[in-house]
Amino acid sequence: VSPVACPWLACVRHTTDSAATAAFLGSLTEYLAQQLGHPPKATPSGAAIARTQLTRKATTPAQAWVQMLSQIPRLTEPAAQAIGRQYPSLCALWQRYGDPKLTDTEKKGLLKDLRVVQAHTLGAAPSETDGRVVGPAVSERVYCAVTGVDPGTSMS
């Protein structure tokens, strides 16, 4: 079985700073919405994306991936870190979602049992955490964010 190709690898674009990245993502989102026949929206733009504040600058691709995940509504940074530990890149998660042996229900629940290490237990082994997991709602939200094709879909 050949691995599932990651569609974003063909679209890699290097930008100079976060404002340029936000502007590119905003214009890309608007372009994709147009291609899918969705009317343009007034608020989702590069300027709106640029206002998103991150607590610290990512210095590695893994940190950038976790920060990207943490932008999904109601996905905490500890949950994003749990996902990042299991799936260290977008392509790794995308390939798992593309597994033809998994049903849609299994794909939506793929992340639900990942152990979340809370701030007060950082450095502790997962068995020493307070028992929290990503959960089914967040798992499904991540699935929709990663595999969704409708830019107008609300994830709130």
N, C-alpha and C positions, 0 to 999 in steps of 0.2 A: 504494500500500500504506500503510495507516495505521500509525503507530508503535504499538508494544506499550505498553499502559498499565502503569505501575509500581504494583503493588498496595499498596505501602507509603504512597503519598501520601495515600490516604484514611484512613490510621491514624496520621497524625502527631499526637503528643501531646507537649506541652512540659512538662518537669519542672524542678524547682528546683535539683537537685543530683544527683550520681552515685548516692547512696543511693536517692533517689526513682526515678531511672531504672531502677536494678537491681530495685527492688521491683516496678515496673510490668512490666518485661520478664519477671520471674519469674512474676508472676500471669498475664500474657498467655500465656506458654508453657504453664503448667498448664491454663489455660482451653482453649487449642487442643488440647492432648493429650486433655482430656476430650471435646471435640467430636469428635475422631477415634476415640474409644473406647479410648484407652490408659489403663491404670491410673495413678494418681498415683505419682510417685516421691518418695522421701524426700530425696534430696540436691539435685537441680536446683531451686534456689529463688532468690528475689531475694537472700537473704543470701549464697548461694554466689557469685552473680554480683558482688555488691558487694565481695567479697574480691579480685577480679581487680585487680591493680595495673598502672597504666600508667606509663611512664617520664616522661611530661610531659602537661600538660593541653592538649587541642586548643583552638586559638583560632579556627580556621576550619572550615567544613564539610569541606573537603578533608582537613585533618588528622584530623578525627573519622572520616572514611571510612577513611583509612589505619589508624588505631588500631583501628577495627572489624574490618578485614580481618586485622590482626595477631593478633586473638584466635582465629583459626582455628588448630587444632593444627598444629604444624610449618610454619607460614607465618611466615617471618622478616620483620622490619620492612623490610629492603631489598627483599624480594620484594613486600611489600604496597605499598611506594612505587612499584615498577615498575608494578604493576597500577593504582594511583591515577593515575600519569602517563598511561596509555593510556585508562583509564575513570575520569574524575574524580568519579563518583558511583555510588551503588548503582543508580540508575535507568538510567544510561548502560550499565552492565554488564548489567542486567536486559533492556534493550531489545535488546542484541546477542545475548543468549541466546535471546531470543524470535524471532529472525530465522528465518522458516520455510524459508529456503533452506539453512540449516545442518542437518546431520545431528546426532544425539545424540553421535556420536563426535567430530565437529568442534567441537561446543559444549564437550565435556569437555576438549578439547585447545586451546581458544581462547587460553589465556594461556601456554602452554608455551614459546613462543619469545620472550617479553618479556625484554629485557636487564635484569639485576639489577646495580645499582651498589653495590658493597661499600663498607663504611665507609672503607677506605683509599683508595678512588677517588672519593669524593664530589666533585662538581664537575667530574669528568672527563666528556668526551663519551662516550656509550655505546660508540663504537668503541674507546675507550681503556680499557674495563673489562677484567677478567680473563676474559671470555668466559662468565660464568655467566648462565644463564637460569632462569626460574621452574620449568620442567620439567613433564613430563606428570603426575606424581603430585600435585603441588601444584595444578596447573591443575584436575585432576579434583576434588580436595578442595574448592576454591573453588566450582566448579560445584555440587557437592552441597550445600554450605553455603548458597548463594544460592537455589537452586531446590528444595531438599528440602522435603518436606511432612510428614515423620515426625520429631517432636521427640525421639523415642527413639533415633534413629539415632546411633551412635557414629562420630566422625570421628577417633578416635585412631589 
